[in-house]
Amino acid sequence: MRARKVTDKVMWVGSVDWDRQLFDELIPLPDGTSYNAYVVAGSEKTALIDTVDPTKTGEWCGLLDAMQLSKVDYLVASHAEQDHAGSIPFALERYPDAKLVCTPKAKGLLMDLLHVDEGRFVVVEDGETLSLGDLTLEFIHAPWVHWPETMLTYLREQKVLFPCDLFGSHLATSDLFVSDPARVYRAAKRYYAEIMMPFKSNIVKHLERLSGYDIQMIAPSHGPLHDNPQFIMDMYRDWVSGPLANKVVIPYVSMHGSTQVIVDRLIASLAEQGVRVVPHKLSGGDTGRLAMELVDAATVVLGTPTVLAGPHPLVAYAAILANALRPRVMFASIVGSYGWGGKAVEQLLALVPNLKVELFDPVLFKGLPSEADLKAIDELAGQIAEKHRGAGLV
């Protein structure tokens, strides 16, 4: 990609990673991603906001060569994670007079992660500004969104917010700005679920603070830019504190068909009572889809066979994932089968201490479920539907 015009003072100088399929060796990327960096050209000084992933450094340097960017006065490091900061050493070598602007906590991290010389830093406090002549950069500390050193940058005169990972989406596209809101909605929700959801209480505070700014454009570090910033900000408000959906998510595994029988019965019984159900067969992969469905689910039900006296490892992983992501679910239960005994329920509950939920009695059965077991599943569905009605969800 070539440099692209964002405003008369801002250029996009990032990289689109069409082929990347996994992030942090953990997060699936079904739509690739991008690493957005920006040049802000003032009348007296020029700032470069962020860099690109180290895998794209060569391509990125070629882009800078093509646009003949010969001088950078400031390199703003919004976040020390390598997909944004990984090419900082190359940028500092290329622009030997540039100062690296970051938060106090970012300074230590960048020195540790990238071995940046201490003399290259300019540390800025929350609310501090930097003049580029006719343009002013204001720095907004945003700790734990999603690392402790994260910083947002607001370009006052043009009303552009550079929020780094906040409001981003893992989405490789040739569009500079959002052109397909439905597609971006799903990509942004998946991104929020996988990366930002554990920090929702912090995001609430930052959204409140940002409401005091006149923001006409949001230029995140991943995915297309928002020239209608209300679109993404309203979505975030809904995800962090909006009403939950009348929805039950069922992450499950069935080894020999028994657990599948009760999952199918639970789906049918819930549907009859007007509750939407999202089954997620864990052996099919794509934990990102599961994370996304947990964002607004009111209830989660884990379905597991018994393996070596405990839950199936994939179900245990789903429990660990939910515990780490801390969705706002209100209710939970466990269903499953066993052959001669086990401690699947006890082990799964021990894996989710962060989930503050009301727990329905688990439904466990031996071998293939009997009519009495299926009736117990129907009763569980009724209890869930009643709780959803009581919470005003149905």
C-alpha positions in Angstrom: 0.0 0.0 0.0 1.0 3.6 -0.5 0.7 6.5 1.8 -3.0 7.7 1.9 -4.5 11.1 2.7 -6.6 11.2 5.9 -6.9 15.0 6.2 -4.9 17.9 4.7 -2.5 17.5 7.6 -2.5 13.7 8.3 -1.3 10.8 6.2 -1.9 7.1 6.8 1.5 5.3 6.6 0.6 1.8 7.8 0.6 -1.7 6.5 -2.3 -4.1 5.6 -1.5 -7.7 6.7 -3.8 -9.7 4.4 -2.4 -13.1 5.3 -2.0 -13.1 9.1 -4.2 -15.8 10.6 -3.2 -15.7 14.3 -2.4 -12.9 16.7 -0.2 -13.5 19.8 -0.2 -17.2 18.9 -3.7 -17.1 20.4 -6.3 -15.0 18.7 -7.7 -16.2 15.3 -7.7 -13.5 12.6 -10.3 -14.7 10.0 -10.1 -11.3 8.2 -6.4 -10.5 8.6 -5.4 -7.2 10.2 -3.7 -3.9 9.6 -1.1 -1.9 11.5 -2.0 1.8 11.2 0.6 4.5 11.6 0.1 8.2 10.8 2.2 11.2 9.8 1.0 14.6 11.2 2.6 17.5 9.5 2.5 20.8 11.3 3.8 24.1 10.0 7.0 23.8 12.1 7.3 20.1 13.3 6.3 16.7 12.0 5.1 13.8 14.2 4.9 10.1 13.4 2.2 8.3 15.4 3.2 4.7 16.0 4.9 2.3 13.6 4.1 -1.2 12.3 4.7 -4.8 13.2 8.3 -5.9 12.7 7.2 -8.4 10.0 6.3 -5.3 7.9 9.3 -3.1 8.7 10.8 -3.4 5.2 7.5 -2.7 3.4 6.9 0.2 5.8 10.4 1.8 5.1 9.7 1.5 1.4 6.4 3.4 1.9 8.3 6.2 3.8 10.9 6.4 1.0 8.1 6.7 -1.6 6.5 9.6 0.2 9.9 11.2 0.7 9.5 11.7 4.4 13.0 13.1 5.2 12.5 14.5 8.7 10.5 13.5 11.8 10.7 15.5 14.9 8.6 13.4 17.2 7.7 9.7 17.2 4.6 9.1 19.4 4.5 5.7 20.9 0.9 5.1 21.9 1.5 1.6 23.2 4.6 -0.6 23.7 3.2 -3.8 22.2 5.3 -4.9 19.2 2.6 -4.7 16.6 2.7 -0.9 17.1 6.1 -0.3 18.5 8.1 -3.1 16.9 9.6 -0.9 14.2 10.5 2.0 16.5 14.2 1.1 16.5 14.3 1.3 12.7 12.4 4.6 12.8 14.8 6.1 15.3 17.7 5.0 13.2 16.1 6.5 10.1 15.3 9.8 11.9 18.3 10.3 14.3 16.9 13.7 15.5 13.5 12.4 16.4 12.4 12.2 20.0 10.3 9.3 21.2 7.1 10.6 23.0 5.4 8.3 25.5 4.0 7.9 29.0 6.3 7.3 31.9 5.3 3.6 32.1 5.8 3.2 28.3 9.4 4.5 28.6 10.4 1.6 30.9 8.6 -1.0 28.7 10.1 0.3 25.5 13.6 0.2 27.1 13.0 -3.4 28.2 11.3 -4.7 25.1 13.2 -2.8 22.3 16.4 -1.6 24.1 15.7 2.0 23.1 18.3 4.4 24.4 17.1 6.5 27.4 18.3 9.7 25.8 15.7 9.5 22.9 12.6 9.8 25.1 10.3 12.7 25.9 8.0 11.6 28.6 4.5 13.3 28.7 2.0 13.5 31.5 -1.7 13.1 31.2 -3.2 16.1 29.4 0.1 17.5 28.3 0.3 19.1 24.8 3.0 19.3 22.1 3.0 22.0 19.5 3.8 21.3 15.9 3.3 24.9 14.9 -0.2 25.3 13.7 -1.2 21.9 15.1 -1.4 20.7 18.7 -1.2 17.2 20.0 -2.9 16.5 23.3 -1.9 13.3 25.1 -4.6 11.4 27.1 -3.3 8.6 29.4 -5.6 5.5 29.1 -4.0 2.9 31.4 -5.2 -0.6 31.1 -6.8 -0.2 27.7 -5.4 -2.7 27.3 -1.8 -2.3 28.7 -0.8 -0.1 31.7 1.1 2.4 29.5 -1.5 3.0 26.8 -1.9 6.6 25.5 -4.4 8.3 23.2 -3.5 11.3 21.1 -6.0 14.1 20.1 -5.2 16.4 17.3 -7.0 19.5 18.5 -7.3 21.7 15.4 -8.5 18.8 13.2 -10.5 17.1 15.9 -8.9 13.7 15.1 -8.5 11.1 17.9 -5.7 8.5 17.5 -6.7 5.9 20.2 -4.3 3.1 19.4 -6.0 -0.2 20.1 -9.2 1.3 21.5 -12.0 1.3 18.8 -9.9 -0.9 16.6 -10.7 -4.0 14.5 -8.6 -6.8 13.1 -9.7 -6.3 9.5 -7.6 -6.3 6.4 -9.2 -4.1 3.8 -8.3 -1.7 1.0 -10.8 0.8 2.4 -9.2 3.6 4.4 -12.5 4.6 6.0 -15.4 2.4 7.1 -17.5 1.6 4.0 -19.3 -1.6 5.2 -20.6 -0.8 8.7 -22.1 -4.4 9.1 -18.7 -6.0 8.4 -16.8 -3.6 10.6 -19.4 -4.1 13.4 -18.6 -7.8 13.6 -14.9 -7.3 13.3 -14.9 -4.6 16.0 -17.1 -6.7 18.3 -14.7 -9.7 17.9 -11.8 -7.4 18.6 -13.4 -5.9 21.7 -14.3 -9.4 23.0 -10.9 -10.8 22.5 -8.8 -7.8 23.7 -10.8 -5.1 25.4 -13.6 -6.9 27.3 -11.5 -7.6 30.4 -11.0 -3.9 30.8 -14.6 -2.8 30.4 -14.7 -0.9 33.7 -11.7 1.2 32.6 -13.3 1.8 29.2 -16.4 3.2 30.8 -14.3 5.9 32.5 -12.4 6.7 29.3 -15.6 6.9 27.3 -17.0 9.4 29.8 -13.8 11.5 29.6 -13.8 11.4 25.8 -17.4 12.7 25.7 -15.9 16.1 26.6 -13.9 16.2 23.4 -15.2 17.3 19.9 -14.1 14.2 17.9 -14.9 14.3 14.2 -12.7 11.3 13.2 -11.2 8.3 15.0 -8.0 6.8 13.5 -7.3 3.6 15.4 -4.2 1.4 15.1 -6.1 -1.6 13.5 -8.7 -1.6 10.9 -10.5 1.1 8.9 -10.8 4.7 10.2 -14.1 6.1 11.4 -15.3 9.3 9.8 -18.5 8.7 11.7 -17.0 8.3 15.2 -20.4 8.0 16.9 -20.8 4.6 15.2 -18.0 2.9 17.0 -18.3 4.9 20.3 -22.0 4.0 20.6 -21.1 0.3 20.0 -18.5 0.5 22.8 -21.0 2.1 25.2 -23.4 -0.8 24.4 -20.8 -3.5 24.9 -19.4 -2.2 28.2 -22.6 -1.2 29.9 -25.7 -1.7 27.7 -28.4 -4.2 28.4 -27.6 -7.9 28.0 -29.3 -9.9 25.3 -31.9 -12.6 25.9 -29.3 -15.1 24.8 -27.7 -18.3 26.1 -24.3 -19.4 24.8 -23.5 -23.1 25.0 -19.8 -23.9 24.6 -19.6 -27.7 24.4 -17.9 -30.9 23.3 -19.5 -34.3 22.7 -17.1 -37.3 22.4 -19.6 -40.1 21.7 -22.9 -38.3 21.2 -24.4 -38.3 24.7 -23.6 -34.6 25.5 -24.8 -33.7 22.0 -28.2 -35.2 22.8 -28.7 -33.0 25.9 -27.3 -29.9 24.1 -29.8 -30.4 21.3 -32.6 -30.8 23.9 -31.6 -27.7 25.7 -31.5 -25.7 22.5 -35.0 -26.8 21.5 -36.4 -26.2 25.0 -35.0 -22.7 25.3 -36.1 -21.8 21.8 -39.7 -22.9 22.7 -39.6 -20.4 25.6 -38.4 -17.5 23.5 -34.8 -17.6 24.4 -32.1 -17.2 21.7 -29.4 -19.9 21.8 -25.9 -19.9 20.4 -24.3 -23.3 20.6 -20.6 -23.3 20.1 -18.9 -26.7 19.3 -15.5 -26.2 20.7 -13.9 -28.9 18.6 -14.6 -26.6 15.6 -12.1 -24.0 16.8 -12.5 -20.2 16.5 -12.5 -19.1 20.1 -12.9 -15.6 18.8 -16.5 -16.3 17.8 -17.1 -17.7 21.3 -15.6 -14.6 22.8 -17.8 -12.3 20.6 -21.0 -14.1 21.6 -20.1 -13.8 25.3 -20.1 -10.0 25.1 -23.8 -9.6 25.5 -25.0 -13.0 26.6 -27.1 -13.2 29.8 -26.3 -16.9 30.4 -23.6 -19.4 29.6 -24.0 -23.2 29.9 -20.9 -25.4 29.6 -21.5 -28.8 28.1 -18.9 -31.5 28.7 -18.3 -35.2 28.7 -16.0 -36.6 31.5 -12.3 -37.2 30.6 -10.0 -38.8 33.2 -12.5 -37.8 35.9 -12.6 -34.2 34.8 -14.0 -32.0 32.1 -13.0 -32.3 28.5 -9.8 -30.2 28.0 -11.5 -28.0 25.4 -14.3 -27.2 27.8 -11.7 -26.4 30.5 -10.0 -24.1 28.1 -13.3 -22.4 27.4 -13.8 -21.9 31.1 -10.3 -20.4 31.4 -11.0 -18.1 28.5 -14.3 -16.9 29.9 -12.6 -16.3 33.3 -9.9 -14.2 31.6 -12.3 -12.2 29.4 -14.8 -11.5 32.3 -18.0 -11.1 30.3 -21.0 -9.6 32.0 -23.0 -12.9 32.0 -25.6 -13.1 34.9 -26.3 -16.8 35.0 -24.5 -20.1 34.3 -24.8 -23.8 34.5 -23.0 -27.0 33.5 -24.5 -30.1 31.7 -22.7 -33.2 30.8 -22.2 -37.0 30.9 -20.0 -39.4 32.7 -19.3 -43.1 32.7 -18.5 -44.0 36.2 -17.9 -40.8 38.1 -15.7 -37.7 38.2 -15.3 -34.2 39.3 -16.0 -32.2 36.1 -18.3 -29.7 37.9 -16.0 -29.0 40.8 -13.0 -28.5 38.4 -14.9 -26.2 36.0 -16.2 -24.0 38.8 -12.7 -23.7 40.2 -11.6 -22.3 36.8 -14.0 -19.3 36.7 -13.6 -17.3 40.0 -13.9 -14.0 38.1 -17.4 -14.8 36.9 -19.9 -13.4 39.4 -22.9 -15.4 38.3 -26.0 -17.0 39.7 -25.5 -20.8 39.2 -28.2 -23.1 38.2 -27.9 -26.7 39.5 -25.8 -28.7 37.0 -27.4 -31.5 35.1 -25.1 -34.5 34.9 -26.1 -38.0 33.7 -24.6 -41.4 33.3 -24.1 -42.8 29.8 -26.8 -42.0 27.3 -29.5 -39.6 28.8 -32.7 -41.1 30.0 -36.2 -39.5 29.7 -35.7 -38.3 33.3 -32.4 -36.6 32.3 -34.1 -34.9 29.3 -36.9 -33.7 31.6 -34.2 -32.3 33.9 -32.8 -30.4 30.9 -36.3 -29.0 30.2 -36.5 -27.9 33.8 -33.2 -26.1 33.5 -34.4 -24.3 30.3 -37.5 -23.2 32.2 -35.4 -21.8 35.1 -33.2 -19.9 32.6 -36.2 -18.5 30.8 -37.8 -17.4 34.1 -34.6 -15.7 35.2 -34.4 -13.9 31.9 -37.9 -12.7 32.2 -37.3 -11.5 35.7 -34.3 -9.5 34.4 -36.5 -7.9 31.8 -34.7 -9.7 28.9 -37.6 -11.6 27.4 
